[in-house]
Amino acid sequence: MGTLQQIHQWSLTHHPRWLVVLRVALGICLFVKGIFFLVNTSTLEELVKGSLVANRSDWLVIFITWSHLLGGFLIIIGLLTRWAALLNIPILMGAIIFINTQRDAFGNFELPFAFIVLLLLILFLVEGGGPISLDNFFSKHEA
């Protein structure tokens, strides 16, 4: 049995039910942030242009917005949870390192919030969707 299969098996047997609520809350936070970026595209463009990755700002704004929307939705329903978390981890790391440390863009709570979301993404990268997720449903009902 490979390492990933061992981690998956361990997480299925040791996954508390309250983590499902935490996973859904994380997905909602990402999804809402994606909607915020979709509505306030100019704010996100300003943040990205003021950071160290300014020369890639055109496609980066679209990528950040849609990865938050798609990743948040997938985390909410528990489908491809690890992949959705892996997709959003570099974005949150970039937000913490490049943007929130350079300026106070949205208020004093933005940096701690981004750090908490990053920690939760790392947690669900390891834990997966858990017993109440579409990942688990599809693994039990394979054709």
Residue frames as a rotation matrix with the C-alpha (Angstrom) as fourth column:
MET 1
0.585 0.811 0.000 0.00
0.811 -0.585 0.000 0.00
0.000 0.000 -1.000 0.00
GLY 2
-0.172 -0.662 0.729 1.41
0.641 -0.637 -0.427 3.37
0.748 0.394 0.535 -1.04
THR 3
-0.857 -0.260 -0.445 1.92
0.513 -0.527 -0.678 6.31
-0.058 -0.809 0.584 1.27
LEU 4
-0.795 0.602 0.079 -1.02
-0.552 -0.770 0.320 8.25
0.253 0.211 0.944 -0.17
GLN 5
-0.026 0.796 -0.605 -3.32
-0.122 0.598 0.792 5.26
0.992 0.095 0.082 0.27
GLN 6
-0.359 -0.162 -0.919 -2.16
0.826 0.404 -0.393 4.88
0.435 -0.900 -0.011 3.89
ILE 7
-0.991 0.016 -0.133 -2.84
0.045 -0.898 -0.438 8.57
-0.127 -0.440 0.889 4.58
HIS 8
-0.491 0.864 -0.113 -6.27
-0.624 -0.258 0.738 8.26
0.608 0.433 0.666 2.95
GLN 9
0.000 0.480 -0.877 -7.17
0.317 0.832 0.455 5.14
0.949 -0.278 -0.152 4.94
TRP 10
-0.650 -0.295 -0.700 -5.97
0.749 -0.095 -0.656 6.70
0.126 -0.951 0.283 8.19
SER 11
-0.962 0.273 0.033 -7.94
-0.274 -0.956 -0.108 9.89
0.002 -0.113 0.994 7.54
LEU 12
-0.251 0.921 -0.299 -11.15
-0.383 0.189 0.904 7.95
0.889 0.341 0.305 6.86
THR 13
0.102 0.280 -0.954 -10.91
0.624 0.729 0.281 6.10
0.775 -0.624 -0.100 10.16
HIS 14
-0.360 -0.341 -0.868 -9.76
0.918 -0.298 -0.263 9.06
-0.169 -0.891 0.421 12.28
HIS 15
-0.801 0.109 0.588 -11.84
0.213 -0.867 0.450 11.89
0.559 0.486 0.672 10.78
PRO 16
-0.695 0.588 -0.414 -14.10
0.442 -0.106 -0.891 13.53
-0.568 -0.802 -0.187 13.38
ARG 17
-0.001 0.815 0.580 -17.53
1.000 0.003 -0.002 14.59
-0.004 0.580 -0.815 12.10
TRP 18
0.618 0.249 -0.745 -17.02
0.394 -0.919 0.019 18.22
-0.680 -0.305 -0.666 13.20
LEU 19
-0.499 -0.845 -0.191 -14.27
0.158 -0.306 0.939 18.54
-0.852 0.439 0.286 10.61
VAL 20
-0.356 0.473 0.806 -16.99
0.934 0.161 0.318 18.33
0.021 0.866 -0.499 7.98
VAL 21
0.736 0.626 -0.260 -18.48
0.649 -0.761 0.007 21.57
-0.193 -0.173 -0.966 9.32
LEU 22
0.235 -0.755 -0.612 -15.01
0.017 -0.627 0.779 23.13
-0.972 -0.193 -0.134 9.27
ARG 23
-0.658 -0.459 0.597 -14.46
0.545 0.258 0.798 21.94
-0.520 0.850 0.080 5.68
VAL 24
0.124 0.798 0.590 -17.77
0.979 -0.196 0.059 23.42
0.162 0.570 -0.805 4.53
ALA 25
0.779 0.122 -0.615 -17.00
0.351 -0.898 0.266 26.71
-0.519 -0.423 -0.743 6.34
LEU 26
-0.253 -0.945 -0.208 -13.61
0.127 -0.245 0.961 26.86
-0.959 0.217 0.182 4.62
GLY 27
-0.567 0.104 0.817 -15.21
0.811 0.248 0.531 26.24
-0.147 0.963 -0.225 1.25
ILE 28
0.562 0.823 0.082 -17.79
0.827 -0.562 -0.034 28.95
0.018 0.087 -0.996 1.87
CYS 29
0.473 -0.465 -0.748 -15.04
0.140 -0.799 0.585 31.41
-0.870 -0.382 -0.312 2.84
LEU 30
-0.629 -0.750 0.206 -13.10
0.284 0.025 0.958 30.69
-0.724 0.661 0.198 -0.35
PHE 31
-0.292 0.612 0.735 -16.23
0.954 0.133 0.269 30.86
0.067 0.779 -0.623 -2.48
VAL 32
0.737 0.574 -0.356 -17.35
0.624 -0.781 0.035 34.16
-0.258 -0.248 -0.934 -0.96
LYS 33
0.079 -0.797 -0.599 -13.84
0.025 -0.599 0.801 35.59
-0.997 -0.079 -0.027 -1.42
GLY 34
-0.708 -0.283 0.647 -14.00
0.595 0.254 0.762 34.49
-0.380 0.925 -0.012 -5.07
ILE 35
0.274 0.873 0.404 -17.32
0.950 -0.312 0.031 36.30
0.153 0.375 -0.914 -5.47
PHE 36
0.655 -0.108 -0.748 -15.79
0.293 -0.876 0.383 39.37
-0.697 -0.470 -0.542 -3.81
PHE 37
-0.438 -0.888 -0.139 -12.89
0.114 -0.209 0.971 39.27
-0.892 0.410 0.192 -6.27
LEU 38
-0.473 0.348 0.810 -15.33
0.879 0.252 0.405 38.78
-0.063 0.903 -0.425 -9.17
VAL 39
0.636 0.771 0.004 -17.36
0.771 -0.636 0.022 41.83
0.020 -0.011 -1.000 -8.13
ASN 40
0.857 -0.386 -0.342 -14.32
-0.221 -0.873 0.434 43.94
-0.466 -0.296 -0.834 -7.19
THR 41
0.701 -0.591 0.399 -11.91
0.712 0.557 -0.427 43.02
0.031 0.583 0.812 -9.96
SER 42
0.538 -0.505 0.675 -10.27
-0.001 -0.801 -0.599 46.44
0.843 0.322 -0.431 -9.88
THR 43
0.693 -0.271 0.668 -9.34
-0.720 -0.208 0.663 45.99
-0.040 -0.940 -0.339 -6.22
LEU 44
0.729 -0.426 0.536 -7.70
0.240 0.892 0.382 42.65
-0.641 -0.150 0.752 -6.94
GLU 45
0.646 -0.504 0.573 -5.90
0.634 -0.064 -0.771 44.09
0.425 0.862 0.277 -9.98
GLU 46
0.611 -0.401 0.683 -4.56
-0.470 -0.877 -0.094 46.91
0.637 -0.264 -0.724 -7.82
LEU 47
0.724 -0.328 0.607 -3.32
-0.496 0.363 0.789 44.44
-0.479 -0.872 0.101 -5.20
VAL 48
0.678 -0.464 0.570 -1.60
0.592 0.805 -0.049 42.25
-0.436 0.370 0.821 -7.76
LYS 49
0.625 -0.446 0.641 -0.03
0.422 -0.498 -0.758 45.19
0.657 0.744 -0.123 -9.63
GLY 50
0.617 -0.380 0.689 1.36
-0.666 -0.719 0.200 46.53
0.419 -0.582 -0.697 -6.37
SER 51
0.793 -0.312 0.523 3.04
-0.189 0.690 0.699 43.22
-0.579 -0.653 0.488 -5.54
LEU 52
-0.173 -0.984 -0.030 6.23
-0.482 0.058 0.874 41.57
-0.859 0.166 -0.485 -6.75
VAL 53
-0.530 0.033 0.848 4.41
0.550 0.774 0.314 39.59
-0.646 0.633 -0.428 -9.47
ALA 54
0.006 0.606 -0.795 3.09
-0.180 -0.782 -0.597 42.65
-0.984 0.147 0.105 -11.30
ASN 55
-0.603 -0.297 -0.740 4.22
-0.735 -0.154 0.660 41.60
-0.310 0.942 -0.125 -14.78
ARG 56
-0.927 0.308 -0.213 1.85
0.187 0.873 0.450 38.59
0.324 0.378 -0.867 -14.70
SER 57
-0.827 0.562 -0.033 -1.17
-0.194 -0.341 -0.920 40.47
-0.528 -0.754 0.391 -13.38
ASP 58
-0.414 0.726 -0.549 -3.56
-0.898 -0.227 0.378 39.98
0.150 0.649 0.746 -16.30
TRP 59
-0.043 0.397 -0.917 -4.00
-0.261 0.881 0.394 36.23
0.964 0.257 0.066 -16.11
LEU 60
-0.855 -0.351 -0.383 -3.22
0.255 0.357 -0.898 36.09
0.452 -0.866 -0.215 -12.38
VAL 61
-0.725 0.657 0.205 -6.36
-0.652 -0.560 -0.512 38.04
-0.222 -0.505 0.834 -11.48
ILE 62
0.148 0.789 -0.596 -8.52
-0.874 0.387 0.295 35.62
0.463 0.477 0.747 -13.47
PHE 63
-0.245 -0.333 -0.911 -6.72
0.008 0.938 -0.345 32.58
0.970 -0.092 -0.227 -12.05
ILE 64
-0.989 -0.143 0.031 -7.07
-0.021 -0.071 -0.997 33.75
0.145 -0.987 0.067 -8.43
THR 65
-0.426 0.899 0.101 -10.76
-0.891 -0.398 -0.217 34.55
-0.155 -0.183 0.971 -8.82
TRP 66
0.323 0.630 -0.707 -11.76
-0.773 0.607 0.188 31.31
0.547 0.485 0.682 -10.50
SER 67
-0.432 -0.486 -0.759 -9.58
0.068 0.822 -0.565 29.07
0.899 -0.296 -0.322 -8.35
HIS 68
-0.943 0.189 0.275 -11.25
-0.313 -0.221 -0.924 30.54
-0.114 -0.957 0.268 -5.25
LEU 69
-0.065 0.988 -0.144 -14.69
-0.992 -0.079 -0.094 30.01
-0.104 0.136 0.985 -6.79
LEU 70
0.321 0.162 -0.933 -14.04
-0.523 0.852 -0.032 26.51
0.790 0.498 0.358 -8.09
GLY 71
-0.621 -0.647 -0.441 -11.89
0.032 0.541 -0.840 25.40
0.783 -0.536 -0.315 -5.16
GLY 72
-0.790 0.391 0.471 -14.39
-0.598 -0.327 -0.732 26.74
-0.132 -0.860 0.493 -2.63
PHE 73
0.228 0.933 -0.279 -17.26
-0.967 0.251 0.047 24.94
0.114 0.259 0.959 -4.34
LEU 74
0.159 -0.237 -0.958 -15.34
-0.256 0.928 -0.272 21.67
0.953 0.289 0.087 -4.56
ILE 75
-0.874 -0.485 -0.039 -14.33
-0.062 0.190 -0.980 21.89
0.482 -0.854 -0.196 -0.90
ILE 76
-0.418 0.804 0.423 -17.94
-0.898 -0.295 -0.328 22.57
-0.139 -0.516 0.845 0.13
ILE 77
0.587 0.740 -0.329 -19.25
-0.790 0.612 -0.035 19.45
0.175 0.280 0.944 -1.60
GLY 78
0.283 -0.557 0.781 -16.17
-0.537 0.583 0.610 17.40
-0.795 -0.592 -0.134 -0.77
LEU 79
0.905 -0.002 0.425 -15.26
0.339 0.606 -0.720 16.52
-0.256 0.796 0.549 -4.34
LEU 80
0.359 -0.875 0.325 -11.56
0.647 -0.018 -0.763 16.50
0.673 0.484 0.559 -5.24
THR 81
0.983 0.148 -0.110 -10.93
0.179 -0.607 0.775 18.13
0.048 -0.781 -0.623 -1.87
ARG 82
0.339 -0.930 -0.143 -7.19
0.544 0.070 0.836 17.55
-0.767 -0.361 0.530 -1.81
TRP 83
-0.276 -0.424 0.863 -6.76
0.958 -0.190 0.213 18.92
0.073 0.886 0.459 -5.34
ALA 84
0.555 0.552 0.623 -8.87
0.479 -0.824 0.304 21.99
0.680 0.129 -0.721 -4.54
ALA 85
0.906 -0.293 -0.305 -6.80
0.184 -0.376 0.908 22.63
-0.381 -0.879 -0.287 -1.41
LEU 86
0.002 -0.967 0.254 -3.57
0.759 0.167 0.630 22.14
-0.651 0.191 0.734 -3.36
LEU 87
0.021 0.086 0.996 -4.78
0.885 -0.465 0.022 24.62
0.465 0.881 -0.086 -6.00
ASN 88
0.748 0.428 0.508 -5.47
0.198 -0.873 0.445 27.32
0.634 -0.232 -0.738 -3.41
ILE 89
0.660 -0.542 -0.520 -2.43
0.662 0.092 0.744 26.88
-0.355 -0.835 0.419 -1.14
PRO 90
-0.392 -0.869 0.301 0.01
0.919 -0.356 0.167 28.79
-0.037 0.342 0.939 -3.42
ILE 91
-0.004 0.472 0.881 -2.52
0.420 -0.799 0.430 31.60
0.907 0.372 -0.196 -3.79
LEU 92
0.925 0.372 -0.082 -2.88
0.209 -0.314 0.926 31.99
0.318 -0.874 -0.368 -0.03
MET 93
0.292 -0.900 -0.324 0.87
0.854 0.093 0.511 31.79
-0.430 -0.426 0.796 0.45
GLY 94
-0.461 -0.430 0.777 1.28
0.787 -0.603 0.133 34.52
0.411 0.672 0.616 -2.14
ALA 95
0.435 0.700 0.567 -1.39
0.257 -0.700 0.667 36.60
0.863 -0.145 -0.484 -0.45
ILE 96
0.896 -0.131 -0.424 0.39
0.421 -0.055 0.906 36.31
-0.142 -0.990 0.006 2.89
ILE 97
0.047 -0.997 -0.069 3.93
0.852 0.004 0.524 36.84
-0.522 -0.083 0.849 1.60
PHE 98
-0.618 -0.421 0.664 3.53
0.769 -0.497 0.401 39.31
0.161 0.759 0.631 -1.27
ILE 99
-0.177 0.658 0.732 0.41
0.314 -0.667 0.676 41.29
0.933 0.350 -0.088 -0.52
ASN 100
0.755 0.640 -0.143 -0.66
0.331 -0.183 0.926 41.32
0.566 -0.746 -0.350 3.13
THR 101
0.316 -0.704 -0.636 2.82
0.891 -0.011 0.454 41.86
-0.326 -0.711 0.623 4.51
GLN 102
-0.635 -0.596 0.492 3.45
0.748 -0.633 0.198 44.84
0.193 0.494 0.848 2.20
ARG 103
-0.803 0.418 0.424 0.24
-0.387 -0.908 0.162 46.72
0.453 -0.034 0.891 2.85
ASP 104
-0.773 0.630 0.071 -2.92
0.196 0.344 -0.918 46.61
-0.603 -0.696 -0.390 4.89
ALA 105
-0.954 0.278 0.110 -5.34
0.062 -0.176 0.982 46.22
0.293 0.944 0.151 2.01
PHE 106
-0.196 0.979 -0.060 -8.70
0.088 0.079 0.993 45.32
0.977 0.189 -0.102 3.55
GLY 107
0.645 0.426 0.635 -8.30
-0.558 -0.305 0.772 45.97
0.523 -0.852 0.041 7.24
ASN 108
-0.129 -0.777 0.616 -6.46
-0.990 0.061 -0.130 44.56
0.064 -0.626 -0.777 10.20
PHE 109
0.217 0.264 0.940 -8.05
-0.543 0.833 -0.109 41.13
-0.811 -0.487 0.324 10.16
GLU 110
0.781 0.160 -0.604 -7.10
-0.622 0.282 -0.730 40.19
0.053 0.946 0.320 6.58
LEU 111
-0.162 -0.935 -0.316 -3.62
-0.789 0.315 -0.527 38.80
0.592 0.164 -0.789 7.35
PRO 112
-0.670 -0.071 0.739 -4.70
-0.607 0.625 -0.490 36.56
-0.428 -0.777 -0.461 10.27
PHE 113
0.419 0.892 0.169 -7.70
-0.538 0.394 -0.745 35.40
-0.731 0.221 0.645 8.26
ALA 114
0.582 -0.284 -0.762 -5.50
-0.721 0.253 -0.645 34.47
0.376 0.925 -0.058 5.29
PHE 115
-0.548 -0.829 0.109 -3.13
-0.769 0.448 -0.456 32.62
0.329 -0.333 -0.883 7.62
ILE 116
-0.337 0.517 0.787 -6.01
-0.544 0.575 -0.611 30.64
-0.769 -0.634 0.088 9.19
VAL 117
0.735 0.611 -0.294 -7.39
-0.566 0.314 -0.762 29.76
-0.373 0.726 0.577 5.75
LEU 118
0.136 -0.781 -0.610 -3.90
-0.815 0.262 -0.517 28.62
0.563 0.567 -0.601 4.68
LEU 119
-0.728 -0.398 0.557 -3.61
-0.670 0.584 -0.458 26.36
-0.143 -0.707 -0.692 7.74
LEU 120
0.101 0.855 0.508 -7.06
-0.463 0.492 -0.737 24.90
-0.880 -0.161 0.446 7.06
LEU 121
0.685 0.079 -0.724 -6.14
-0.723 0.197 -0.663 24.25
0.090 0.977 0.192 3.42
ILE 122
-0.396 -0.887 -0.238 -3.03
-0.775 0.461 -0.432 22.38
0.493 0.013 -0.870 4.56
LEU 123
-0.540 0.282 0.793 -5.17
-0.576 0.564 -0.592 20.40
-0.614 -0.776 -0.142 7.04
PHE 124
0.499 0.840 0.211 -7.63
-0.379 0.431 -0.819 19.35
-0.779 0.329 0.534 4.34
LEU 125
0.272 -0.536 -0.799 -4.81
-0.894 0.165 -0.416 18.60
0.355 0.828 -0.434 1.93
VAL 126
-0.805 -0.586 0.094 -3.76
-0.564 0.706 -0.427 15.92
0.184 -0.397 -0.899 4.41
GLU 127
-0.600 0.612 0.516 -7.21
-0.288 0.436 -0.853 14.90
-0.746 -0.660 -0.086 5.70
GLY 128
-0.924 0.343 0.168 -9.17
0.290 0.343 0.894 14.96
0.249 0.874 -0.416 2.48
GLY 129
-0.444 0.842 0.307 -12.93
-0.405 -0.494 0.769 15.31
0.799 0.217 0.560 2.31
GLY 130
-0.751 0.128 0.648 -13.72
-0.615 0.223 -0.757 12.91
-0.241 -0.967 -0.089 5.12
PRO 131
-0.829 0.411 0.379 -16.58
0.373 0.912 -0.173 10.46
-0.416 -0.003 -0.909 5.53
ILE 132
0.304 0.949 -0.079 -19.31
0.595 -0.254 -0.762 12.92
-0.744 0.184 -0.642 4.51
SER 133
-0.191 -0.411 -0.891 -18.08
-0.528 -0.722 0.447 13.97
-0.828 0.556 -0.079 1.09
LEU 134
0.797 0.443 -0.411 -18.51
-0.564 0.302 -0.769 13.12
-0.216 0.844 0.491 -2.55
ASP 135
-0.166 -0.922 -0.349 -14.93
-0.907 0.282 -0.313 11.81
0.387 0.264 -0.883 -2.55
ASN 136
-0.741 -0.085 0.666 -15.96
-0.499 0.733 -0.462 9.14
-0.448 -0.675 -0.586 -0.06
PHE 137
0.301 0.938 0.171 -19.26
-0.451 0.298 -0.841 8.43
-0.841 0.176 0.513 -1.85
PHE 138
0.669 -0.057 -0.741 -17.58
-0.732 0.119 -0.670 7.88
0.126 0.991 0.038 -5.20
SER 139
-0.472 -0.877 -0.083 -14.83
-0.835 0.476 -0.278 5.74
0.283 -0.062 -0.957 -3.70
LYS 140
-0.576 0.329 0.748 -17.46
-0.361 0.718 -0.594 3.41
-0.733 -0.613 -0.295 -2.22
HIS 141
0.438 0.853 0.283 -19.63
0.018 0.306 -0.952 3.30
-0.899 0.422 0.119 -5.35
GLU 142
-0.426 -0.652 -0.627 -17.07
-0.693 -0.209 0.690 2.74
-0.581 0.729 -0.363 -8.07
ALA 143
0.581 0.708 -0.402 -18.37
-0.786 0.361 -0.501 1.02
-0.210 0.607 0.766 -11.18
